C-alpha cells in the first residue's frame, strides 16, 4: 500500500485545487487566466518525491483537468482540434512533457540511492563477517590461555600476562610480548624484529644497550634470523649447526640462545623474537614450548589488531553523532562526483567549521557538535549527506543536485537558529561562530578530491 501513496496525494491535491477553483475563482475554470498555473506545484512536488511513474500520472491528471475545464465537456477529436488551434493545448502538452522529464531525472537518483543502500548493506555484511572472524580469534586466544594455565601456578599470573597483549596499540603488543618473557621466564635480554623488504627492523627490545637499539636494522641474508624465517619453527642454539650453510653465521652464534618465528594469520613468518640472555635453568623444553605459545599469541594479537583496523576503516556510520563517518567520505564523494559529471547535474561540497572549538570544555564541545548536527538535519534536504571530518568541530556536507546559492540560503537560516540556541542554552559558547565554505562543481575541477581540498585550504586545514 505504501507504494501507492502518491495516488492518494494526487487525488487530495486535485480535490483541493477544484475546491479552491470553485470557491474563489468561479470565473476562471481550471485557473486558465493565471500567469503561473497552480497545477505546476503538484507536478513538481510529486515528480521530485516519487520518480517517473508518479510524475507521468500527475501530469496526465493535470492535463486532463485543463482539457475538461477548457472544453466544458468530455473531449472529442473535434474539440481537441479546436483547442489546439486556439492555442489552449500548449499548457496540457507542457504538463505531459515536463512532468515525466522531471520524474525521469529523479528516478535516476532514486535508483542510484537504492544502489548505494545495497552497497551499504554489503559493507554491513562484511563488517558482520569480520566480527565473526574476531570472535573466532578470541576463542583461539582463550585456548592458548587455558594451555598456559597448565604450566603456571595461579590464575593471577595468567591474567597479568594476558593484559599485556589485550590492546590495539601495535607497539604495546611488541613490548608486552617481551615483558611476559621477562617476568615469567626470567629473560633478561630479548628483541623483536619484523621483516620489512630485505631487512629485519627492530620493533621492541629488553635489556639491549643504546648502541644496539640505535642500530636496529639487519640485512636478511646476512642475519642469523634468516634461519628462523626459513624454517618457520623455533630455532635454538643447539639446532643451528644442523642447518645447511649455517657456518656463514658463525660470528653470530653467541648472539642468540633461541629464535621464535612471529607468524601472521596465514601462518607465514612476519618477524622473529630473539632470546639473547636467560637464566640457564629456565632454558628447558617445557619453557621453550611455552615461550613459543607466547610468541604465537603475540602474532594473533597483531592479526586481531589488523582485522579491527580494517573493520573500523570500512565503517560508514558514526554511532556517536548519527552521521556518516570520515572514513566513508572519500568513497561517497567520488561516487557523487561521478554521478554529477555523468548526468551533468549540480554538486556542491561544503565544509562547516566551528571557530574556537578547541578552547571549549569537552562537554561543551560535544553539545556544540550535536547542536550543529541537529540543525543541519532540520534545515538541509534529505538528499544532502552530512559527514564528520577528521578534525573535531569540522563537518562536511555533500549536496547532490544543489547549487552553491541554495546551500548558502539554507545555511543562513540554520545559522540564525544556532545563534539563538547558543545565546540562550549554551551561554559559554555564545561567541562561537559557525562558518561555511561551499564549493560548487565546475569544469575547472579535475577530480572529487579537489572539491574538498579547495574548501579545506580556505579554512587552513588539511584535506582528506
C-alpha positions in Angstrom: 0.0 0.0 0.0 2.9 2.3 0.7 4.0 2.2 -2.9 0.7 3.8 -3.9 0.9 6.8 -1.5 1.4 9.1 -4.5 -2.1 8.2 -5.9 -3.7 9.4 -2.6 -1.7 12.6 -2.6 -2.6 13.3 -6.3 -6.3 12.8 -5.5 -6.1 15.0 -2.4 -4.2 17.7 -4.3 -6.7 18.0 -7.1 -9.6 17.9 -4.8 -8.1 20.9 -3.1 -7.4 22.6 -6.4 -11.0 22.0 -7.6 -12.4 23.2 -4.3 -10.4 26.4 -4.4 -11.3 26.9 -8.0 -15.0 26.6 -7.3 -15.0 28.7 -4.1 -12.7 31.6 -5.1 -12.1 31.5 -8.9 -15.6 30.7 -10.4 -14.9 33.0 -13.3 -11.7 31.2 -14.2 -12.3 27.4 -14.6 -9.1 25.5 -14.5 -7.1 28.6 -13.4 -6.5 29.3 -17.1 -6.1 33.1 -16.6 -3.3 32.7 -14.1 0.2 33.6 -15.2 1.7 30.7 -13.2 -0.6 27.7 -13.2 -1.1 26.2 -9.7 -1.0 22.6 -11.2 2.7 23.0 -11.6 3.1 22.8 -7.8 1.6 19.3 -7.7 3.6 18.2 -10.7 6.9 19.4 -9.4 6.4 18.0 -5.9 5.1 14.6 -7.0 7.9 14.3 -9.6 10.7 15.3 -7.2 9.5 13.0 -4.5 8.4 9.8 -6.2 10.0 9.5 -9.6 8.9 8.7 -13.2 5.6 6.7 -12.9 4.0 9.1 -10.4 5.3 12.0 -12.5 3.5 10.6 -15.6 0.4 10.0 -13.5 0.1 13.5 -12.1 1.0 15.1 -15.4 -1.8 13.2 -17.2 -4.3 14.1 -14.4 -3.3 17.8 -14.7 -3.6 17.8 -18.4 -7.0 16.1 -18.4 -8.2 18.6 -15.8 -7.2 21.5 -18.1 -8.8 20.0 -21.2 -12.0 19.3 -19.3 -12.2 22.8 -18.0 -11.4 24.4 -21.3 -13.9 22.2 -23.3 -16.5 22.1 -20.6 -17.3 18.5 -21.7 -15.7 15.2 -22.4 -13.0 15.8 -25.1 -13.7 14.7 -28.7 -11.4 14.8 -31.6 -13.1 18.0 -33.0 -12.9 19.6 -29.6 -9.2 18.9 -29.3 -8.5 20.2 -32.7 -10.4 23.5 -31.8 -8.4 23.7 -28.6 -5.1 23.2 -30.4 -6.0 25.9 -33.0 -6.9 28.3 -30.2 -3.5 27.7 -28.5 -5.0 26.3 -25.4 -3.4 22.9 -25.7 0.1 24.3 -25.0 -0.3 24.0 -21.2 -1.5 20.4 -21.1 1.3 19.5 -23.5 3.8 21.2 -21.2 2.4 19.2 -18.3 2.8 15.9 -20.1 6.4 16.8 -21.3 7.9 18.4 -18.3 6.4 16.1 -15.6 7.8 12.8 -17.0 11.1 14.6 -17.7 11.5 15.7 -14.1 10.3 12.3 -13.0 12.9 10.5 -15.1 15.7 12.7 -13.6 14.5 11.9 -10.1 14.2 8.2 -11.0 17.9 8.1 -11.8 18.8 9.4 -8.5 16.3 7.1 -6.7 17.9 4.1 -8.4 21.4 5.3 -7.5 20.3 5.7 -3.9 19.0 2.2 -4.0 22.3 1.0 -5.3 24.0 2.9 -2.5 21.8 1.3 0.0 22.7 -2.1 -1.4 26.4 -1.2 -1.1 25.9 -0.2 2.5 24.2 -3.5 3.2 27.1 -5.3 1.6 29.5 -3.3 3.8 27.4 -4.2 6.9 27.6 -7.9 5.9 31.4 -7.6 5.5 31.6 -6.0 9.0 29.5 -8.8 10.4 31.8 -11.4 8.9 34.8 -9.5 10.3 33.2 -9.6 13.7 32.8 -13.3 13.4 36.4 -13.7 12.5 37.4 -11.7 15.5 35.2 -13.9 17.7 36.9 -16.9 16.3 40.4 -15.4 17.0 39.2 -14.6 20.6 38.3 -18.3 21.0 41.7 -19.3 19.8 43.3 -16.9 22.3 41.3 -18.4 25.1 42.5 -21.9 24.1 46.1 -20.6 24.3 45.3 -19.1 27.8 44.0 -22.5 29.0 47.1 -24.2 27.8 49.3 -21.7 29.7 47.2 -22.2 32.8 48.5 -25.8 33.0 52.1 -24.5 33.2 51.6 -21.5 35.6 50.9 -21.5 39.3 47.9 -19.2 39.6 45.1 -17.5 37.6 46.6 -14.2 38.7 49.8 -14.9 36.8 47.8 -15.7 33.6 45.7 -12.6 34.0 48.8 -10.4 34.3 50.3 -11.9 31.2 47.0 -11.6 29.2 46.6 -7.9 30.0 49.8 -7.1 28.2 48.5 -8.3 24.8 44.9 -7.1 25.2 45.5 -3.9 23.4 45.0 -2.4 19.9 48.3 -0.4 20.1 50.9 -2.2 18.0 53.9 -1.0 20.0 52.3 -2.1 23.2 51.8 -5.6 21.8 55.5 -5.8 20.9 56.7 -4.7 24.3 54.0 -6.8 26.0 55.4 -9.9 24.5 58.9 -9.2 25.7 57.6 -8.2 29.2 55.8 -11.5 29.5 59.0 -13.4 28.6 61.0 -11.3 31.1 58.6 -11.6 34.0 57.6 -15.2 33.8 60.6 -16.9 32.2 63.4 -14.7 33.5 64.5 -13.5 30.1 66.9 -10.6 30.8 67.7 -9.8 27.2 65.4 -10.2 24.2 64.5 -8.4 20.9 61.6 -8.5 18.5 62.2 -7.9 14.8 59.8 -7.6 11.9 60.8 -8.3 8.3 60.3 -5.3 6.0 61.6 -5.9 2.5 65.1 -7.3 2.6 65.7 -6.1 6.2 64.9 -7.1 9.8 63.7 -4.0 11.7 63.9 -3.8 15.5 60.5 -3.1 16.9 61.0 -3.7 20.6 63.8 -4.8 22.9 64.5 -5.7 26.5 67.9 -5.4 28.1 69.7 -4.1 25.0 72.2 -1.3 25.3 71.6 2.0 23.5 74.0 1.3 20.7 72.2 -1.9 19.8 68.9 -0.2 19.8 70.1 2.6 17.5 71.5 0.1 15.0 68.1 -1.7 15.0 68.4 -2.9 11.4 69.9 -6.1 9.8 70.1 -7.3 6.2 68.1 -10.6 6.0 70.6 -12.6 4.0 73.4 -11.7 6.5 71.4 -12.3 9.7 71.2 -15.5 11.7 67.4 -14.7 12.0 67.1 -15.9 8.4 67.2 -19.4 9.8 64.1 -19.0 11.8 62.4 -17.3 8.9 63.3 -20.1 6.6 62.3 -22.9 9.0 59.2 -21.2 10.3 59.8 -23.0 13.5 61.6 -22.2 16.8 65.4 -22.5 16.4 67.7 -22.9 19.5 71.5 -22.6 19.7 71.7 -26.4 19.6 69.8 -26.6 16.3 71.8 -24.1 14.4 74.7 -26.4 13.5 72.2 -28.9 12.0 71.2 -26.5 9.2 72.9 -26.3 5.8 75.2 -23.3 5.3 74.8 -22.3 9.0 78.6 -21.8 9.2 78.3 -18.4 7.5 76.6 -17.1 10.6 79.3 -18.4 12.9 80.3 -14.9 14.1 76.7 -14.5 15.4 76.4 -17.8 17.3 76.9 -16.2 20.7 74.2 -13.5 20.0 71.1 -15.6 20.4 70.1 -18.6 22.5 66.7 -19.2 20.8 64.7 -17.7 18.0 60.9 -17.9 17.6 59.1 -17.0 14.4 56.4 -14.4 14.7 53.6 -15.6 12.3 50.7 -13.8 10.7 47.1 -15.1 10.5 48.1 -17.3 7.4 50.9 -18.9 9.3 53.6 -17.1 7.3 56.6 -15.7 9.2 56.4 -11.9 9.6 59.2 -11.5 12.1 61.4 -13.1 14.8 61.6 -12.9 18.6 65.2 -13.5 19.8 66.0 -14.8 23.3 69.5 -13.5 23.9 70.0 -13.9 27.6 68.1 -16.1 30.1 68.7 -18.0 33.3 70.1 -21.3 32.2 67.7 -23.2 34.5 64.8 -21.7 32.5 66.1 -22.8 29.1 64.3 -26.2 29.1 62.0 -27.9 26.7 58.8 -27.1 28.6 59.6 -23.4 28.9 60.7 -23.2 25.2 57.2 -24.6 24.2 55.5 -22.0 26.5 57.6 -19.2 25.0 56.6 -20.4 21.5 53.0 -20.1 22.6 53.5 -16.6 23.9 55.1 -15.6 20.6 52.2 -17.2 18.7 49.8 -15.4 21.0 51.6 -12.1 20.1 51.1 -12.9 16.4 47.4 -13.5 16.9 47.1 -10.2 18.8 48.7 -8.4 15.9 46.3 -10.1 13.5 43.3 -9.1 15.6 44.5 -5.5 15.6 44.8 -5.6 11.8 41.3 -7.1 11.5 39.9 -4.4 13.9 41.7 -1.6 11.9 40.2 -2.9 8.7 36.7 -3.1 10.2 37.0 0.5 11.6 38.2 1.8 8.2 35.2 0.3 6.4 32.7 1.6 8.9 30.5 4.1 7.2 28.3 5.3 10.1 29.3 7.3 13.1 27.3 5.8 16.0 28.3 8.6 18.4 26.7 11.5 16.4 24.4 9.7 14.0 26.1 11.0 10.8 28.3 9.5 8.1 31.9 8.7 9.3 35.0 10.4 8.0 36.2 7.0 6.6 33.2 6.9 4.2 33.7 10.5 3.0 36.2 9.8 0.1 34.1 6.9 -1.2 30.8 8.8 -1.1 32.3 12.0 -2.6 33.9 10.1 -5.5 30.5 8.4 -6.3 28.5 11.6 -6.2 31.1 13.4 -8.3 30.9 10.7 -10.9 27.1 10.9 -11.0 27.2 14.7 -11.3 29.6 14.5 -14.2 27.6 11.7 -15.9 24.2 13.4 -15.7 25.6 17.0 -15.9 23.9 17.8 -12.6 25.0 20.3 -10.0 27.0 19.2 -7.0 28.2 21.3 -4.0 30.6 20.2 -1.3 30.8 22.3 1.8 32.9 22.4 4.9 31.4 23.7 8.2 33.7 24.8 10.9 33.1 26.0 14.5 35.6 28.7 15.3 37.5 28.3 18.6 36.1 24.8 19.1 39.3 23.5 20.7 39.1 26.1 23.5 35.9 24.8 25.0 35.5 22.1 27.6 34.9 18.5 26.3 31.2 18.6 27.5 30.6 21.9 25.7 32.4 20.6 22.5 30.1 17.6 22.5 27.0 19.8 23.0 28.1 22.2 20.2 28.6 19.3 17.8 25.3 17.7 18.5 23.5 21.0 18.2 25.1 21.7 14.7 24.2 18.2 13.5 20.6 18.6 14.7 20.2 21.9 12.9 21.8 20.6 9.7 19.4 17.7 9.6 16.5 20.1 10.2 17.4 22.8 7.7 19.0 20.9 4.8 17.4 18.4 2.4 17.3 14.7 2.8 19.5 14.2 -0.2 22.3 16.1 1.5 24.9 13.8 3.1 26.5 15.0 6.3 29.9 13.7 7.5 32.2 14.1 10.4 35.6 15.5 9.3 39.0 14.3 10.5 39.2 17.3 12.9 36.8 17.9 15.7 34.5 20.9 15.2 34.6 20.5 11.4 31.9 18.8 9.3 31.5 18.0 5.6 28.2 18.4 3.6 27.8 16.7 0.2 24.8 18.2 -1.7 23.8 16.4 -4.9 21.5 18.4 -7.3 22.1 21.6 -5.4 23.8 24.8 -6.3 26.0 26.9 -4.0 23.4 29.7 -3.6 20.9 27.2 -2.3 23.3 25.9 0.3 24.1 29.4 1.5 20.4 30.2 1.8 19.8 27.1 4.0 23.0 27.8 6.0 21.9 31.4 6.7 18.6 30.2 8.1 20.3 27.5 10.2 23.0 29.9 11.5 20.3 32.2 12.8 18.8 29.4 14.8 22.2 28.3 16.1 22.9 31.8 17.4 19.6 31.9 19.3 20.3 28.5 20.8 23.9 29.4 21.8 22.9 32.6 23.5 20.0 31.0 25.5 21.1 27.4 26.1 24.9 27.4 25.9 26.0 30.9 27.1 29.7 30.0 27.4 29.8 29.4 23.7 27.7 32.4 22.6 30.6 34.0 20.7 31.3 30.8 18.8 30.7 31.2 15.1 29.9 28.6 12.6 31.4 29.2 9.1 30.8 27.5 5.8 32.8 27.2 2.7 30.7 25.7 -0.2 32.5 24.7 -3.4 30.3 24.0 -6.5 31.5 21.6 -9.2 32.7 23.3 -12.3 34.7 22.4 -15.4 37.9 23.7 -13.7 37.6 21.0 -11.0 39.6 18.0 -12.1 38.5 15.3 -9.6 36.4 14.8 -6.5 39.2 15.4 -4.1 39.8 18.9 -5.4 36.3 19.9 -4.5 37.1 19.3 -0.8 40.7 20.5 -0.9 39.6 24.0 -2.1 37.3 24.3 0.9 39.9 22.9 3.3 42.6 25.3 2.1 40.2 28.2 2.6 39.9 27.2 6.3 43.7 26.4 6.6 43.1 22.8 7.4 44.2 19.5 5.8 42.3 17.7 3.1 41.1 14.1 3.1 
